[in-house]
Amino acid sequence: MGETVLVLGGRSEIGLAVARRLAPESTVVLAARRSADLDAEEKSLLDAGATAVDRVEFDADDLASHRAVLLDVVRRHHRLDTVVVAFGVLGDQARAELDPDHAVEIVHTDYVAHVAVLTQLAAVMRTQGKGTLVVFSSVAGARVRRANYVYGSAKAGLDGFASGLSDALRGSGVRLLLVRPGFVVGRMTEGMTPAPFSSTPDQVADATVRALRSGRGEVWVPAVLRPIFAVLRHAPRALWRRMPR
């Protein structure tokens, strides 16, 4: 029997790119709001070799619904082999600096909702005794910049939470892969000037799947960002505050 791959954030370009690479002989479950409108996403996965594509309604911001959604997927597909947690928002930094409700919306989706669903997923997968979680952090959280500090602070929190959860899962049969991409040129960043060492969703997906298959616990995309940020963490604050997004 093939594996079950669950994508939380079924419209995510990166999540779908990862799922396409895992699709052959697998059942892929796309979880998203307005799940009835995922025809193109379903077709791309079937074309990539998925044996079946299922859709489930999922609102990441509705924390109370997470457990029921996950248990329903397990009931229908028996287990979760790989879960790609790919939902998120970039938000509007300028607006967030003036509008506390918008700032909280960003942090709620990019941090609080992740904490909630990852805690539920860890419980489900511990019961299975196996499985893999893929979590997308960001270099924006490696050291938070003035230019995008609301989004960056949420990613910093997620990075810390996922790192701790990974340690907590050791010995359970469940592992967590933490992915730290730099600027990704895609739908979410359309209209923005790409930062140095940018990547595409396909490049992030390639690096993610390589890391999954090699058993790694974390991966930076592109890899050169890891030594760069090892140095940038120590940059003087007066210089750091002028760093672009």
C-alpha positions in Angstrom: 0.0 0.0 0.0 1.3 3.4 -1.0 2.0 6.2 1.5 -0.4 9.0 2.6 0.9 12.5 2.1 -1.1 15.3 3.8 -0.5 18.9 2.7 -1.9 21.4 5.2 -2.1 24.4 2.9 -3.2 22.7 -0.3 -2.7 25.8 -2.4 0.8 26.5 -1.3 3.3 26.5 -4.2 6.0 25.0 -2.1 3.7 22.5 -0.4 2.4 21.3 -3.8 5.9 21.2 -5.3 7.0 18.9 -2.4 3.8 16.8 -2.8 4.4 16.3 -6.6 7.8 14.9 -5.8 6.3 12.5 -3.2 3.3 11.7 -5.3 4.3 8.5 -7.2 2.3 5.6 -5.8 1.0 7.7 -2.9 -2.3 9.1 -1.9 -2.1 12.9 -1.5 -4.6 14.7 0.8 -4.9 18.4 0.1 -6.2 20.4 3.1 -7.3 24.0 2.4 -10.2 26.4 2.6 -12.5 26.2 -0.4 -11.2 22.7 -1.0 -13.8 22.2 -3.8 -11.8 24.6 -5.9 -8.6 22.6 -6.1 -9.1 21.0 -9.5 -5.8 22.3 -11.0 -3.9 21.2 -7.9 -5.4 17.7 -8.0 -4.6 17.3 -11.7 -1.0 18.3 -11.2 -0.6 15.6 -8.5 -2.3 12.9 -10.6 -0.1 13.8 -13.5 2.9 13.4 -11.2 1.9 9.9 -10.4 -0.4 10.1 -7.3 -2.6 7.0 -7.1 -5.4 9.2 -5.6 -6.0 12.8 -4.4 -8.3 13.6 -1.6 -9.5 17.0 -0.5 -10.5 18.1 2.9 -11.7 21.4 4.2 -9.2 23.0 6.5 -9.0 26.5 8.0 -5.6 26.9 9.8 -6.9 29.8 11.8 -9.8 27.8 13.3 -7.8 26.1 16.0 -10.7 24.2 17.4 -11.3 22.3 14.1 -7.8 20.9 13.7 -8.2 17.7 15.7 -11.4 16.7 13.9 -9.8 17.3 10.5 -6.8 15.3 11.3 -8.7 12.4 12.8 -11.0 12.3 9.8 -8.0 12.0 7.5 -6.6 9.2 9.6 -10.0 7.5 9.6 -10.3 7.6 5.8 -6.6 6.8 5.0 -5.5 4.8 8.0 -2.3 6.7 8.7 -0.2 9.8 8.0 3.1 9.0 6.6 4.3 12.5 5.6 2.7 15.7 6.6 3.8 18.9 4.9 2.7 22.0 6.9 2.8 24.6 4.3 0.1 27.3 5.1 1.1 30.8 6.0 0.7 34.5 5.2 3.3 37.2 4.5 1.1 40.1 5.6 1.7 43.8 5.1 4.5 45.0 7.4 3.6 48.7 7.0 0.0 48.0 7.8 0.9 45.8 10.7 3.0 48.6 12.3 -0.2 50.7 12.6 -2.9 48.1 12.9 -2.5 45.7 15.8 -5.3 43.5 14.5 -3.4 42.9 11.3 -0.2 42.2 13.3 -2.0 39.6 15.4 -3.5 38.0 12.2 0.0 37.4 10.8 1.3 36.0 14.1 -1.8 33.9 14.6 -1.5 32.2 11.2 2.3 31.9 11.0 2.9 30.9 14.6 -0.1 30.2 16.8 -1.9 28.1 14.3 1.3 26.1 13.6 1.8 25.4 17.3 -1.7 24.2 17.6 -1.7 21.9 14.6 1.8 20.6 15.1 0.9 19.6 18.7 -2.1 17.7 17.4 -0.1 16.1 14.6 2.6 15.0 17.1 0.0 13.3 19.2 -1.5 11.4 16.3 1.8 10.4 14.8 3.2 9.3 18.2 0.3 6.9 18.4 1.2 5.5 15.0 4.8 5.2 16.1 6.1 6.5 12.7 5.8 9.3 10.3 7.5 12.6 9.1 6.6 16.2 9.7 7.9 18.9 7.3 7.8 22.4 8.7 8.7 25.6 6.8 10.5 28.2 8.9 12.4 31.0 7.2 15.7 32.8 7.3 13.5 35.8 8.3 13.3 34.1 11.7 17.0 33.5 12.0 17.5 37.1 13.1 14.5 39.3 12.8 14.9 42.4 10.6 13.3 45.7 11.0 12.0 45.5 7.4 9.7 42.6 8.2 9.8 42.1 12.0 6.1 41.0 12.4 6.4 38.1 9.9 10.0 37.5 11.0 9.1 37.3 14.7 6.4 34.7 13.9 8.9 32.6 12.0 11.4 32.9 14.8 8.8 31.6 17.2 7.9 28.7 14.8 11.6 27.9 14.3 12.1 27.6 18.1 9.0 25.6 18.6 9.7 23.2 15.8 13.3 22.7 16.9 12.1 21.8 20.4 9.4 19.5 19.1 11.9 17.7 16.9 13.9 17.0 20.1 10.8 15.9 21.9 9.9 13.4 19.2 13.3 11.6 19.3 12.7 7.9 20.1 9.0 8.1 19.1 9.5 6.9 15.5 8.3 10.3 14.3 10.8 12.8 12.9 10.6 16.4 12.0 12.3 18.2 9.1 12.7 21.9 9.5 13.2 23.9 6.3 14.6 27.4 6.3 14.2 29.0 2.9 15.4 32.5 2.0 13.4 34.7 -0.3 11.2 32.6 -2.5 10.1 34.0 -5.8 6.5 33.0 -6.2 2.9 34.0 -5.7 3.3 35.2 -2.1 6.2 37.6 -3.1 4.9 38.8 -6.4 5.8 42.3 -7.2 8.7 42.4 -4.6 12.3 42.8 -5.5 14.0 39.4 -5.0 16.7 39.3 -2.2 20.1 37.9 -2.9 20.3 34.1 -2.9 16.6 33.8 -3.8 15.1 30.5 -4.8 11.9 29.2 -6.5 9.3 26.8 -5.0 10.7 24.0 -7.1 14.2 24.6 -5.7 12.9 24.6 -2.2 11.0 21.4 -2.9 14.0 19.7 -4.4 16.1 20.5 -1.3 13.3 19.5 1.0 12.9 16.1 -0.6 16.6 15.5 -0.7 16.8 16.2 3.0 13.8 13.9 3.7 15.4 11.0 1.8 18.8 11.5 3.5 17.2 11.6 7.0 18.3 15.2 7.8 16.6 17.2 10.6 17.0 20.6 9.0 17.9 22.2 5.7 18.7 25.8 4.6 17.6 26.8 1.0 19.9 27.6 -0.6 22.6 25.9 1.5 24.9 29.0 1.3 22.5 30.9 3.6 23.5 28.8 6.6 27.1 30.1 6.8 26.0 33.6 5.8 23.5 33.8 8.7 26.1 32.3 11.1 28.0 35.6 10.4 25.0 37.9 10.1 23.8 36.9 13.5 26.7 38.9 14.9 26.3 42.0 12.7 26.2 45.3 14.6 22.6 46.3 15.4 23.1 49.7 13.7 23.9 47.9 10.5 21.3 45.2 10.9 18.4 47.6 11.3 19.1 48.9 7.8 19.0 45.4 6.2 16.3 45.0 3.6 13.6 42.3 3.7 
